[in-house]
Amino acid sequence: MSSSDLARLTAETLSLALLVSAPALLASVLIGLLVGLLQAVTQVQEQTLSFVPKLVGVALVLATLGGWMTGQLVRFTSALWLAIPTLVH
């Protein structure tokens, strides 16, 4: 395996990890901002108030986009398994 193959494979892996994790992370950040704003406006400082909505939001995102995420990971893994003979020359 040449260093260019390794660099390409590393870049593809990192971009896929970012692509697959982005929906859940964005949902968590947006919900956290909204709950934080709501807590600041109402002056209610309850810790579970910020945790539970994020948990529910991320669960909804994973339930909605989980099939797509899994498909992306399976596609990448299949391509990687098929490329092993060319990578180990």
Secondary structure by P-SEA (a helix, b strand, c coil): ccaaaaaaaaaaaaaaaaaaaaaaaaaaaaaaaaaaaaaaaacccccccccaaaaaaaaaaaaaaaaaaaaaaaaaaaaaaaacccccc
